Amino acid sequence: MSKTISGEQVKFFDDNGYLVYRGLVAGDELKQMTDECQAFIDNKRETFFRDDLGGDDETPVGKENFLQILGLWKTSPMMREIALSEERGRIAGALLHTKSVQLLSDMILSKPGQLSRPTHWHQDYVDHSTSIPEVTMWISLDVATEESGCMRYLPGSHKLGEKVGYDYDGGQNYEKVGMDISTAVMVEAEPGDAIFHLGLTLHGAGPNQTEQQRRAYIIRYAAGETVFRWNEPIYGPKEENVIGKHLDEEDHPFIVRDA
Ligand SMILES: O=C(O)CCC(=O)C(=O)O
């Protein structure tokens, strides 16, 4: 049966800035997604961008502390099909309150067992060059628990405006800008559960203290109305200045067009 979103779910998202959608991905598709993501992690796929968010430039491939792989859809036909799913694009469109949705980016974040660092509290949009806060879909590929560093969100924080981007230092920047995380919620997840959040929602995750890896496949969706607000295209510099320009279709294909 096709997956849709109810008015109640949209209202929850509008009020809280995040939404848990249990079992959004299941069966064969979940297996294909997980296997293909693991093939990227194992460095068995041509990879557009791979980095260790928890280490330095010297980290050998396969030893990353907090592995980020970006742009899977660009090199894997299977991930392209998964990333451009119209069914999920329509859900993102409802959350963005728009009729046309483009793929902003996709990525894997993998935290190996016993090695990884926390994800410091941040709002994605502060670091993004796009004019409208995007909707992110975080799909768990493993059982994510408090111990393995499941996601945490501060309900309502999307209404506070732009406060804090990713903190590559001690992780206390959210405190310095006066954000209080005492009412934050922790969301444990099973494989295939999706959590949506808005680019302005404060979120983070604990370290992975288990023996198993904690993997997520993440898709960021942009409203079709989005333009660049500074000259920083998502996939690296271009010859032309992109400020004020719409996201180009080559790097940001439409998933849903104006109905
Ligand atoms: O998976 C994580 O630990 C962080 C994910 C995140 O920050 C995001 O998807 O925006």
The ligand as an ORCA input file, in Angstrom:
! r2SCAN-3c Opt
* xyz 0 1
  O      22.769     10.911     12.210
  C      23.213     11.813     12.918
  O      23.876     11.576     13.926
  C      22.990     13.253     12.570
  C      22.033     13.502     11.455
  C      21.833     14.949     11.149
  O      22.333     15.824     11.810
  C      20.976     15.290     10.009
  O      20.460     14.397      9.336
  O      20.776     16.501      9.756
*
